Amino acid sequence: MYRLWLTLFIIIPLFFATSNTGVLQAQAVVPGEDDGEPVETPLAVEPSTDQDRFETAILMSNLGRNDLAKAYLKQLVNGKLSDEALLNLRDEFGTVELVRLARTEELLPEAQQLLDQVAAASRRNAMKPERIDKVLADLDGSPRVREQAIVELEKLGLAAMPRLVQHLGSPNSNQTKDQIVYLFSRMGEEILPALMAGLDSDNTLLKTSLLDSIGVIGKPEDVRRLWYYAYSEQEAKVINQAARIAISRILYGTDKKASEVSAIGVAQELMKLAQEHLSGQQNWPTGEDGRTELWVWDAQQSTVIPVSVTPQSANLRSAVTFSRQALSFTSENPEAQALYLASLLSEEAYRVGPEGQLPTGNGSAFNLALTSSAPILEMTAEVCFKAGRSQAAEAVLRALSLVGDRHMLYTTLDNPSPVLKGLNTPDPRIQFAAAAAAVELNPETTFRSASRVVEILAQALNDDGTGKVLLIDPNIERGRSIAVATRMSQQIERTGKEGFMAAALQGDIALVMTHINCIDWELSQTLANFRADVRTAYLPIVIYGPTFMEDDLSLTIQRTPNTHYVVYTDERAELDRQLDPFLVSQNTPPMTNGLRDRRARAAASLLAQIATRNLTHIFNLKPATTALGSAVNDDVLASDSMTALSAIPTREAQDILVNVVLGRTRSPQIRTEAALGLAKHMQRYGVLISDQDIAELKQQWEDAEEPTLQTALTVVVGSLGPNRAKVTDRLQSFEVSPLPVQ
């Protein structure tokens, strides 16, 4: 280091004194910002160690040569220094110097990257048990050494908690309980998440010590998390007393009023807390990656550990914890049972992801739901509806279809069952689950909202998964220009009424965009109809128009849920800037292609069940004709779709089946199924097709070579009802075997 400073002391004055004369030239170079392009430096000899490079970066920054300082910082960042090397830089030069460089704009991003590397190394080093043990050993030293150790642990904060809790819970620790509890009081509110996590331990002495610390540094809002430990009969009496003392200290500033702490309303308070977390109302601090640090008890290590999770995951785990605690106070309370079951199903749904299906079998949350009785499941569905947990609500409705009965379809208007309520819920996933449950419950007579079932299934069947944007604009060219900017498949309608009908009948509309000058219906009427109909109520709507109209529409936007205004532009970057925050804010996650395909298969199967189980007097299949006509073109959906079509008494349904039979590019198996379905349809509803189609069917019958298909076509021809002369002609033309049966 002395050599470096001596070199700088000699060379720098000469450099500045002679730079204009050219008498003395710098000999050393460092890579520039352009990956290797040399930059002249006033140093005669380049620094060779990490400490020298950082010291040189500091000096160059002080001299105003930020280009050189940045180059040396880049060498350090790209060098991928070990934790030991990074900590040596911190210890030698101090964190203040690192922060100062990171706040110098000309040195970014390298200075910030180096600061981040040092911070990460510090965290990793702080978590090492041997480091914590070394500092803890100093607690038995002189007052000065002890105070230095406490200050060091205060700086480490949460990073030191796993090891400190281990020491507090271990009977073999050299540190006394009082030492560590005092240390916790000095560390302050920051460590409360770790202290609370430790209450899940089975170690009674550890829990009482943690409660002592919480009582000293806790805040009034923390009391809600202590009620369970204060009054639960599942906890030891000593734990109950320690928790009440902690509550007394937090609320009244003394432990003398512990006897005044009341258990009244504890279960209700815990249920309220669980509901808040289940609904996502609790905010969690997040980092740049959008994740939060949730502290949990690790039984294997006998300590608390931080787990990086999303805020939603943290809320769901908290909902499970608090609803379970509430249930322990009111074990036979159906509301508490439903809340706990809803929390379990919601966390399981989040674990498998939006496209996954909840696991079944022994030990699964779904099987637990099946054994919880239909009344509890109905209450659980209500909890999921209110909390916005659509995937969990799907699972509950599926369980109800298995263990419930048809009577829940005939509830009153004032008290509708979850199945009926689900049919009219804006969330399309809940709608579909309710429609499936309505079919599976096998009703005997019609019921309120029965017509919604086929509408929902047809919409799911017609969803091709492309996620279209529906444009409503009387100016087609203008609509096309902004539709292109969305980079989505597009469908353009001229009027508000046509746009609404298209969105209501199709299942593939992901976004609606309407010009401010909407016609037939005008804008306010169009918005009202979209939001009033359950088939379209969930769709995000974007209104576009000129800049000067944005303020005029602000009240309309405010009063119409899930609606946004953008200034008209056909530039993608500008449209993205205006649209992205709105689209990201959508509560319902976009449906993946895999989930759409699975829903389409389920919809086709359910429509086929309606046909085969003779439920068409309850569920009219006619509204699904168009969707079924499209689905028959998909080999995966064709079989069930044709089964459903065979129960629709219209010429349109018969025409669709004929087209499949005559489609020579389709597989023989599908054409055979179509032919049998067509024959059944004609036998049941009569021959409704044209003479030309009849002629083509007969020609196919004569030309068919595949035996199964030829037999099916024979059934079709036989169902056409030929006249008597034709029957005689066919009988006489039949070739009889020349020999009798031997």
C-alpha positions in Angstrom: 0.0 0.0 0.0 2.9 2.3 0.8 4.3 1.7 -2.7 1.0 2.7 -4.3 0.7 5.9 -2.3 4.3 6.8 -3.1 3.8 6.1 -6.7 0.7 8.4 -6.7 2.5 11.1 -4.8 5.3 11.2 -7.3 3.5 10.6 -10.6 0.3 12.6 -10.2 1.9 16.1 -9.7 4.2 15.3 -12.6 1.3 14.2 -14.7 -0.7 17.3 -14.2 2.4 19.5 -14.5 3.5 18.1 -17.8 0.4 16.9 -19.5 0.4 19.9 -21.9 4.1 19.6 -22.8 4.2 15.9 -23.5 7.5 15.6 -21.6 6.2 12.8 -19.3 3.6 10.2 -20.5 1.7 7.8 -18.4 2.7 4.2 -19.0 -0.1 2.2 -17.5 -3.6 1.6 -19.0 -6.8 0.1 -17.7 -9.8 -1.2 -19.7 -12.3 1.4 -20.6 -16.1 1.2 -20.6 -16.1 -0.3 -24.1 -14.8 -3.7 -23.0 -11.2 -3.5 -23.4 -10.5 -0.1 -25.1 -7.5 1.2 -23.1 -7.8 4.4 -21.0 -4.6 6.2 -20.0 -4.0 6.5 -16.3 -1.6 8.7 -14.3 -0.2 5.7 -12.5 3.2 4.5 -13.4 2.4 1.0 -12.1 -1.1 -0.6 -12.1 -2.4 -1.7 -8.7 -2.1 -5.5 -8.3 -4.3 -6.3 -5.3 -8.0 -5.9 -4.6 -7.3 -3.4 -1.8 -5.0 -1.4 -4.1 -7.6 -1.3 -6.9 -10.3 -0.1 -4.5 -8.0 2.5 -2.9 -7.1 3.7 -6.4 -10.8 3.9 -7.3 -11.4 6.1 -4.3 -8.5 8.4 -5.2 -9.5 8.7 -8.8 -13.0 9.6 -7.7 -11.7 12.3 -5.4 -9.6 13.7 -8.2 -12.6 13.9 -10.5 -11.4 11.1 -12.8 -14.6 9.0 -12.5 -13.9 7.2 -15.8 -10.8 5.7 -14.2 -12.5 5.0 -10.9 -15.3 3.2 -12.7 -12.8 1.1 -14.6 -11.1 -0.1 -11.4 -14.5 -0.8 -9.8 -15.5 -2.8 -12.9 -12.3 -4.9 -12.4 -13.4 -5.7 -8.8 -17.0 -6.5 -9.8 -16.0 -8.8 -12.7 -13.4 -10.5 -10.5 -16.1 -12.3 -8.5 -14.3 -11.8 -5.2 -14.7 -14.3 -2.4 -16.7 -13.4 0.6 -13.5 -13.0 2.6 -12.1 -10.6 0.0 -15.2 -8.5 0.0 -15.4 -8.3 3.8 -11.7 -7.3 3.8 -12.6 -4.3 1.6 -15.4 -3.4 4.0 -13.3 -3.7 7.1 -10.3 -1.8 5.7 -12.1 1.1 4.0 -15.5 1.1 5.8 -19.1 0.9 4.6 -19.3 4.7 4.4 -16.8 4.8 1.5 -18.7 2.0 -0.4 -22.0 3.9 0.0 -20.4 7.2 -1.1 -19.2 5.6 -4.3 -22.6 4.0 -4.9 -24.2 7.4 -4.7 -21.9 8.9 -7.4 -24.0 8.7 -10.6 -20.9 8.6 -12.8 -19.8 5.4 -11.1 -23.0 3.4 -11.7 -23.8 0.6 -12.0 -20.4 -0.8 -11.0 -20.2 1.0 -7.6 -23.7 -0.2 -6.7 -22.9 -3.7 -7.8 -19.9 -3.8 -5.6 -21.9 -2.5 -2.6 -24.5 -5.2 -3.2 -21.8 -7.9 -3.3 -20.3 -6.7 -0.1 -23.8 -6.5 1.6 -24.6 -10.1 0.4 -21.2 -11.3 1.7 -21.9 -9.6 5.1 -25.3 -11.3 5.4 -23.8 -14.7 4.6 -21.0 -14.2 7.0 -23.4 -13.0 9.7 -25.4 -16.2 9.5 -22.3 -18.3 10.3 -22.8 -19.9 13.7 -19.1 -19.6 14.6 -19.2 -15.8 14.0 -22.2 -15.4 16.3 -20.6 -17.7 18.9 -17.5 -15.6 18.9 -19.4 -12.4 19.5 -21.6 -14.1 22.2 -18.4 -15.2 24.0 -17.6 -11.6 24.5 -20.7 -11.1 26.6 -18.8 -12.5 29.5 -15.9 -10.0 29.0 -15.3 -6.6 30.5 -18.0 -4.0 30.4 -16.4 -2.4 27.4 -16.0 -5.7 25.5 -19.6 -6.7 26.5 -21.0 -3.4 25.1 -19.0 -3.9 21.9 -20.5 -7.4 21.5 -24.0 -6.1 22.0 -23.5 -3.3 19.5 -22.2 -5.9 17.0 -25.2 -8.1 17.5 -27.5 -5.1 17.2 -25.9 -4.4 13.8 -26.4 -8.0 12.7 -30.1 -7.8 13.6 -32.3 -10.5 12.1 -29.3 -12.2 10.5 -28.1 -13.3 14.0 -31.5 -14.6 15.2 -31.2 -18.3 14.0 -28.1 -18.8 16.2 -29.3 -16.7 19.1 -32.6 -18.6 19.3 -30.6 -21.9 19.2 -28.6 -20.7 22.2 -31.7 -19.6 24.0 -33.4 -22.9 23.6 -30.3 -25.1 24.3 -29.7 -26.3 27.9 -26.0 -26.6 27.0 -25.5 -23.0 26.0 -22.8 -21.0 27.8 -25.1 -17.9 27.6 -27.7 -17.4 30.3 -31.3 -16.7 29.4 -31.2 -13.3 31.0 -28.2 -12.3 28.8 -30.0 -13.2 25.5 -33.3 -11.7 26.6 -31.6 -8.5 27.5 -29.8 -8.6 24.1 -33.2 -9.1 22.3 -34.5 -6.0 24.1 -31.5 -4.0 22.8 -32.0 -5.3 19.2 -35.6 -3.9 19.1 -38.6 -4.2 16.9 -36.7 -5.5 13.9 -36.4 -9.0 15.4 -40.1 -9.4 16.2 -40.9 -11.6 13.2 -38.2 -14.1 14.3 -39.4 -14.1 17.9 -43.0 -14.7 16.8 -41.8 -17.6 14.6 -40.1 -19.2 17.6 -43.5 -19.5 19.4 -44.2 -22.6 17.2 -41.5 -24.5 19.1 -42.3 -27.3 21.5 -39.7 -26.1 23.9 -41.6 -24.5 26.8 -38.6 -22.7 28.3 -37.7 -21.2 24.9 -41.3 -20.0 24.4 -41.5 -18.3 27.8 -38.2 -16.5 27.1 -39.4 -15.4 23.7 -42.6 -14.1 25.2 -40.6 -12.2 27.8 -38.7 -10.5 25.0 -41.9 -9.8 23.0 -43.5 -8.2 26.0 -40.5 -5.7 26.2 -40.2 -4.7 22.5 -43.7 -5.6 21.1 -46.2 -3.1 19.8 -50.0 -3.0 20.3 -50.7 -4.5 16.9 -48.6 -7.5 17.9 -51.0 -8.4 20.7 -53.4 -10.1 18.2 -50.7 -12.7 17.6 -50.4 -13.5 21.3 -54.0 -14.2 22.2 -53.7 -17.9 21.3 -50.7 -18.5 23.6 -52.4 -16.5 26.4 -55.6 -18.6 26.5 -55.2 -21.8 24.6 -55.7 -25.0 26.6 -53.4 -26.7 24.2 -50.5 -24.6 25.6 -48.9 -25.1 29.0 -50.1 -23.0 31.9 -46.7 -21.3 32.2 -47.0 -20.3 28.5 -50.5 -18.9 29.1 -49.2 -16.8 32.0 -46.1 -15.6 30.1 -48.3 -14.5 27.1 -50.7 -12.6 29.4 -47.8 -10.8 31.1 -46.4 -9.9 27.6 -49.8 -8.5 26.6 -50.0 -6.6 29.8 -46.6 -5.0 29.3 -47.4 -4.0 25.7 -50.9 -2.6 26.4 -50.4 -1.1 29.9 -46.6 -0.8 30.3 -46.5 -3.1 33.3 -46.8 -6.8 34.1 -49.0 -6.0 37.1 -52.2 -6.0 35.0 -51.9 -9.5 33.5 -55.0 -10.6 35.5 -57.0 -7.9 33.8 -56.3 -9.3 30.3 -59.6 -10.8 29.1 -60.2 -13.9 26.9 -63.5 -12.5 25.7 -63.7 -12.4 21.9 -60.3 -14.1 21.3 -61.7 -16.6 18.8 -63.5 -13.9 16.9 -60.3 -11.8 16.8 -58.3 -14.7 15.5 -60.9 -15.4 12.8 -60.9 -11.8 11.8 -57.1 -11.9 11.5 -57.3 -15.1 9.4 -59.9 -13.6 7.1 -57.8 -10.5 6.6 -54.8 -12.6 5.5 -57.0 -14.9 3.4 -58.3 -11.9 1.5 -54.8 -10.5 1.0 -55.5 -7.4 3.1 -52.2 -7.6 5.0 -49.2 -5.8 3.5 -45.8 -7.4 3.6 -42.5 -5.5 3.0 -40.9 -6.7 -0.2 -37.6 -6.4 -1.9 -36.7 -5.5 -5.5 -37.7 -9.1 -6.5 -41.2 -8.6 -5.1 -40.7 -11.3 -2.4 -40.8 -11.0 1.3 -39.0 -12.7 4.2 -41.3 -15.0 6.3 -39.8 -16.3 9.5 -40.8 -19.9 10.4 -39.8 -22.5 13.0 -37.4 -25.2 11.7 -37.8 -28.3 13.9 -34.7 -30.0 12.5 -32.4 -27.2 13.4 -34.3 -26.2 16.5 -34.4 -22.6 15.6 -36.1 -20.0 13.4 -35.2 -19.4 9.8 -36.2 -16.9 7.1 -37.9 -18.2 4.0 -38.2 -16.1 0.8 -41.8 -16.2 -0.4 -44.3 -14.0 -2.2 -46.6 -11.8 -0.2 -49.5 -14.0 -1.2 -47.8 -17.1 0.1 -47.1 -15.3 3.4 -50.7 -14.3 3.7 -52.0 -17.8 3.0 -49.7 -19.4 5.5 -50.8 -16.8 8.1 -54.4 -17.5 7.3 -53.8 -21.2 7.9 -52.1 -20.5 11.2 -54.7 -18.1 12.7 -57.7 -20.0 11.5 -56.3 -23.1 13.1 -55.8 -21.2 16.3 -59.3 -19.9 16.2 -60.7 -23.4 15.7 -58.9 -24.6 18.8 -61.1 -22.3 20.9 -64.4 -23.2 19.2 -63.9 -26.7 17.9 -67.5 -27.2 17.0 -68.1 -23.8 15.5 -69.0 -24.4 11.8 -67.8 -20.9 10.8 -64.3 -21.6 12.2 -64.3 -25.0 10.5 -65.2 -23.5 7.2 -62.6 -20.7 7.5 -59.8 -23.2 8.3 -60.8 -25.5 5.4 -60.9 -22.5 3.0 -57.4 -21.5 4.2 -56.0 -25.0 3.6 -57.6 -25.3 0.2 -56.4 -21.8 -0.8 -52.8 -22.5 0.2 -52.9 -25.9 -1.6 -54.3 -24.2 -4.7 -51.5 -21.6 -4.7 -49.0 -24.3 -4.2 -50.0 -26.2 -7.4 -50.4 -23.0 -9.4 -53.2 -21.6 -11.6 -53.0 -24.5 -14.1 -52.6 -27.3 -11.5 -55.2 -29.4 -9.9 -55.4 -30.0 -6.2 -54.0 -33.3 -5.2 -56.4 -36.0 -4.0 -56.0 -39.1 -1.8 -55.2 -39.7 1.8 -53.8 -36.6 3.6 -54.9 -34.2 0.9 -56.9 -31.0 1.6 -59.4 -32.1 -1.0 -60.1 -35.4 0.7 -60.4 -33.5 4.0 -63.1 -31.4 2.3 -65.0 -34.5 1.1 -65.3 -35.7 4.7 -66.4 -32.3 6.1 -70.1 -32.6 5.2 -72.1 -30.6 2.6 -73.2 -27.8 5.0 -69.6 -27.1 6.0 -68.6 -27.1 2.3 -71.3 -24.6 1.5 -70.0 -22.3 4.2 -66.4 -22.9 2.9 -67.5 -21.9 -0.6 -68.9 -18.6 0.8 -65.6 -17.9 2.5 -63.7 -18.5 -0.7 -66.1 -16.3 -2.7 -65.7 -13.4 -0.3 -61.9 -13.7 -0.1 -61.5 -13.9 -3.9 -60.0 -17.4 -3.8 -61.5 -18.7 -7.1 -59.3 -21.8 -7.4 -60.2 -22.9 -3.9 -63.8 -22.2 -4.6 -63.5 -24.5 -7.7 -62.3 -27.3 -5.5 -65.2 -26.8 -3.0 -67.8 -26.8 -5.7 -66.2 -30.0 -7.1 -66.4 -31.6 -3.7 -70.1 -30.5 -3.4 -70.9 -32.2 -6.7 -69.6 -35.4 -5.2 -71.0 -35.3 -1.6 -74.0 -32.9 -2.0 -77.4 -33.5 -3.4 -79.8 -32.0 -5.9 -81.7 -30.1 -3.3 -79.1 -27.4 -3.2 -80.2 -26.4 -6.7 -83.6 -25.5 -5.3 -82.7 -23.0 -2.6 -84.5 -19.7 -2.2 -83.6 -16.4 -3.9 -82.8 -14.9 -0.5 -80.5 -17.7 0.5 -79.0 -19.2 -2.7 -76.7 -22.2 -2.5 -73.0 -21.7 -3.6 -73.8 -23.6 -6.8 -76.5 -21.1 -7.8 -74.4 -18.2 -6.6 -71.4 -19.5 -8.5 -73.4 -19.6 -11.8 -73.8 -15.8 -11.5 -70.4 -14.9 -10.2 -68.3 -12.7 -12.4 -65.3 -15.0 -12.1 -65.3 -17.4 -15.1 -63.5 -20.2 -13.3 -66.1 -20.2 -10.5 -68.9 -20.1 -13.1 -67.5 -23.2 -14.9 -67.1 -25.1 -11.6 -70.7 -24.3 -10.6 -72.0 -25.3 -14.0 -70.2 -28.6 -13.8 -71.6 -29.2 -10.3 -75.1 -28.4 -11.5 -74.9 -31.2 -14.1 -73.3 -33.7 -11.7 -76.0 -33.2 -9.1 -78.4 -34.7 -11.6 -81.5 -32.4 -11.1 -85.0 -33.8 -11.8 -86.7 -30.5 -12.6 -85.6 -27.1 -13.8 -84.3 -24.6 -11.3 -83.5 -20.9 -11.2 -80.5 -20.0 -13.5 -80.5 -23.4 -15.1 -80.1 -21.7 -18.5 -76.8 -20.4 -17.4 -75.3 -23.9 -17.3 -75.3 -24.5 -21.1 -74.2 -20.8 -21.7 -71.2 -21.3 -19.5 -70.2 -24.6 -21.0 -70.6 -23.4 -24.5 -68.5 -20.4 -23.8 -65.7 -22.6 -22.4 -66.0 -24.9 -25.4 -65.7 -21.9 -27.8 -62.6 -20.6 -26.1 -59.6 -21.3 -28.4 -57.1 -19.9 -25.9 -55.7 -17.2 -28.1 -57.0 -14.4 -25.8 -58.6 -12.0 -28.3 -59.0 -8.2 -27.9 -62.5 -7.1 -28.8 -62.6 -3.7 -30.4 -65.8 -1.6 -30.5 -65.4 1.2 -33.0 -67.5 2.6 -35.8 -64.3 3.5 -37.6 -62.9 0.1 -38.6 -59.5 1.4 -39.7 -59.0 3.2 -36.4 -60.0 0.1 -34.5 -57.5 -2.0 -36.5 -54.6 0.4 -35.9 -55.0 0.3 -32.1 -55.7 -3.4 -32.1 -52.5 -4.2 -33.9 -50.6 -2.3 -31.1 -52.0 -4.7 -28.5 -50.2 -7.6 -30.3 -53.3 -9.8 -29.6 -55.7 -11.6 -31.9 -58.4 -9.1 -32.7 -62.1 -9.0 -33.4 -63.7 -5.7 -34.4 -67.4 -4.8 -34.0 -68.9 -1.5 -35.1 -71.5 -1.0 -32.4 -71.7 -1.4 -28.7 -74.6 -3.9 -29.0 -72.7 -6.1 -31.4 -69.6 -6.0 -29.2 -71.6 -7.0 -26.1 -73.2 -9.9 -27.9 -69.8 -11.1 -29.2 -68.3 -11.0 -25.8 -71.2 -12.7 -24.1 -71.3 -15.6 -26.5 -67.5 -16.2 -26.8 -65.1 -17.5 -24.3 -61.9 -16.2 -25.8 -62.2 -12.5 -25.2 -59.5 -11.3 -22.8 -59.8 -7.6 -23.2 -62.4 -5.1 -24.5 -61.4 -1.8 -26.0 -64.1 0.7 -27.0 -63.8 4.1 -28.6 -65.3 6.9 -26.7 -67.8 7.6 -29.5 -69.5 4.3 -29.3 -72.8 4.0 -31.2 -75.9 1.8 -30.9 -75.5 1.6 -27.8 -73.7 4.8 -26.7 -70.8 4.4 -24.3 -72.6 4.6 -20.9 -75.2 2.1 -22.1 -72.5 -0.3 -23.4 -70.6 -0.1 -20.2 -73.7 -0.7 -18.1 -74.6 -3.8 -20.1 -71.1 -5.3 -19.9 -71.1 -4.9 -16.2 -74.7 -6.1 -15.6 -74.3 -9.4 -17.4 -72.4 -12.2 -15.6 -70.9 -13.4 -18.8 -69.0 -10.2 -19.3 -68.9 -8.6 -15.9 -65.3 -9.7 -15.3 -63.8 -8.5 -18.6 -61.3 -5.6 -18.3 -62.5 -2.6 -20.4 -60.3 0.0 -21.9 -61.8 3.2 -23.3 -59.7 5.1 -25.8 -60.1 8.6 -27.2 -58.4 12.0 -27.4 -56.4 13.6 -24.6 -58.9 16.3 -23.9 -61.6 13.8 -23.1 -59.7 12.0 -20.3 -60.9 14.4 -17.6 -64.5 14.3 -18.8 -64.5 10.5 -18.5 -62.8 10.3 -15.1 -66.1 10.0 -13.2 -67.4 7.3 -15.5 -64.1 5.4 -15.1 -64.3 5.7 -11.3 -67.9 4.4 -11.2 -67.4 1.5 -13.6 -65.3 -1.3 -12.1 -62.2 -2.7 -13.9 -62.3 0.1 -16.5 -59.4 2.3 -17.7 -58.9 5.2 -20.1 -56.0 5.5 -22.6 -55.2 8.3 -25.0 -55.5 7.0 -28.6 -52.3 6.0 -30.3 -51.1 3.4 -32.7 -47.6 3.3 -31.3 -46.9 0.1 -29.4 -44.5 1.6 -26.9 -46.8 4.4 -25.9 -49.8 2.1 -25.7 -47.9 -0.4 -23.6 -46.9 2.5 -21.2 -50.6 3.3 -20.7 -52.0 -0.2 -20.7 -49.4 -2.3 -18.7 -50.2 -0.9 -15.2 -53.9 -1.6 -15.8 -53.4 -5.1 -17.1 -51.0 -6.0 -14.3 -53.5 -4.9 -11.7 -56.1 -7.5 -12.8 -57.0 -9.8 -9.9 -57.9 -12.8 -12.1 -54.7 -14.3 -13.5 -54.8 -14.9 -17.3 -55.9 -18.5 -18.1 -53.2 -20.6 -19.6 -53.6 -22.6 -22.8 -53.4 -25.9 -20.8 -56.2 -24.8 -18.5 -58.3 -23.6 -21.4 -57.8 -27.0 -23.2 -58.8 -28.9 -20.0 -61.9 -26.8 -19.6 -62.9 -27.3 -23.2 -62.6 -31.1 -22.8 -64.6 -31.0 -19.6 -67.3 -28.7 -21.2 -67.7 -31.1 -24.1 -68.0 -34.1 -21.7 -70.6 -32.3 -19.6 -72.7 -31.3 -22.7 -72.5 -35.0 -23.8 -73.7 -36.1 -20.3 -76.7 -33.8 -20.6 -77.6 -35.6 -23.8 -77.0 -39.1 -22.7 -78.7 -38.7 -19.3 -81.8 -37.1 -20.9 -81.4 -33.8 -19.0 -82.3 -31.6 -22.0 -85.6 -30.7 -20.6 -83.7 -28.9 -17.8 -80.6 -27.9 -19.7 -81.6 -26.7 -23.2 -78.6 -27.5 -25.5 -79.8 -25.3 -28.4 -77.7 -22.3 -27.4 -74.6 -24.4 -27.6 -75.1 -25.5 -31.2 -72.7 -23.0 -32.7 -70.0 -23.8 -30.2 -70.5 -27.5 -30.7 -70.3 -27.0 -34.5 -66.9 -25.5 -34.1 -65.8 -28.1 -31.6 -66.5 -31.1 -33.9 -63.5 -29.9 -36.0 -61.2 -30.7 -33.1 -60.5 -34.5 -33.0 -60.2 -34.4 -29.1 -63.6 -32.7 -28.7 -65.4 -34.2 -31.6 -66.8 -37.4 -30.0 -68.5 -35.7 -27.0 -69.6 -32.7 -29.2 -71.4 -35.0 -31.7 -73.1 -36.8 -28.8 -74.5 -33.5 -27.6 -75.5 -32.5 -31.1 -77.5 -35.7 -31.5 -79.8 -34.4 -28.8 -80.5 -31.0 -30.3 -83.7 -31.2 -32.4 -82.8 -28.7 -35.1 -81.8 -28.8 -38.8 -78.6 -26.9 -37.9 -77.5 -29.8 -35.6 -78.3 -32.4 -38.3 -76.4 -30.4 -40.9 -73.3 -30.3 -38.7 -73.4 -34.1 -38.3 -73.8 -34.5 -42.1 -70.8 -32.3 -42.8 -68.6 -34.5 -40.5 -69.9 -37.7 -42.2 -69.1 -36.3 -45.6 -65.7 -35.0 -44.6 -63.4 -37.4 -46.4 -60.3 -35.9 -44.6 -61.7 -36.9 -41.2 -60.7 -40.2 -39.6 -63.0 -43.3 -40.2 -63.6 -43.5 -36.5 -64.9 -39.9 -36.2 -67.0 -40.3 -39.4 -68.4 -43.5 -38.0 -69.5 -41.8 -34.8 -71.0 -38.9 -36.7 -72.9 -41.4 -38.9 -74.4 -43.2 -35.9 -75.2 -39.9 -34.3 -76.9 -38.7 -37.5 -78.9 -41.8 -37.8 -80.1 -41.5 -34.2 -81.0 -37.8 -34.8 -83.0 -38.6 -37.9 -84.8 -41.5 -36.1 -85.7 -39.2 -33.2 -86.5 -35.9 -35.0 -87.0 -36.9 -38.7 -85.0 -36.2 -41.8 -84.3 -32.5 -41.8 -81.4 -32.3 -44.3 -81.5 -31.3 -48.0 -82.0 -33.7 -51.0 -78.4 -32.9 -52.1 -77.1 -34.0 -48.7 -79.2 -37.2 -48.9 -77.8 -38.0 -52.4 -74.2 -37.4 -51.1 -74.8 -39.7 -48.1 -76.0 -42.5 -50.4 -73.0 -42.1 -52.6 -70.7 -42.3 -49.6 -72.5 -45.4 -48.6 -71.9 -47.0 -51.9 -68.2 -45.9 -52.0 -67.2 -46.7 -48.4 -64.7 -49.6 -48.1 -63.9 -49.5 -44.4 -66.4 -52.0 -42.9 -67.3 -50.2 -39.7 -67.9 -46.9 -41.5 -69.9 -48.7 -44.2 -72.1 -50.3 -41.6 -72.7 -46.9 -39.9 -73.6 -45.4 -43.3 -76.0 -48.3 -43.9 -77.7 -47.3 -40.6 -78.0 -43.7 -41.9 -79.4 -44.8 -45.3 -81.9 -47.1 -43.5 -83.0 -44.1 -41.4 -83.8 -42.0 -44.4 -87.2 -43.8 -44.7 -87.1 -45.2 -48.4 -90.4 -45.8 -50.2 -91.8 -49.4 -50.6 -90.6 -49.8 -54.2 -87.1 -48.9 -53.2 -87.2 -51.5 -50.4 -88.4 -54.2 -52.8 -85.6 -53.3 -55.2 -83.0 -53.6 -52.5 -84.4 -56.9 -51.3 -84.4 -58.4 -54.7 -80.9 -57.1 -55.4 -79.5 -58.8 -52.3 -77.2 -61.7 -53.2 -78.2 -64.9 -51.5 -75.6 -67.5 -50.7 -75.8 -70.4 -53.2 -75.6 -73.1 -50.5 -77.7 -73.5 -47.3 -76.2 -73.6 -43.9 -74.6 -77.1 -43.4 
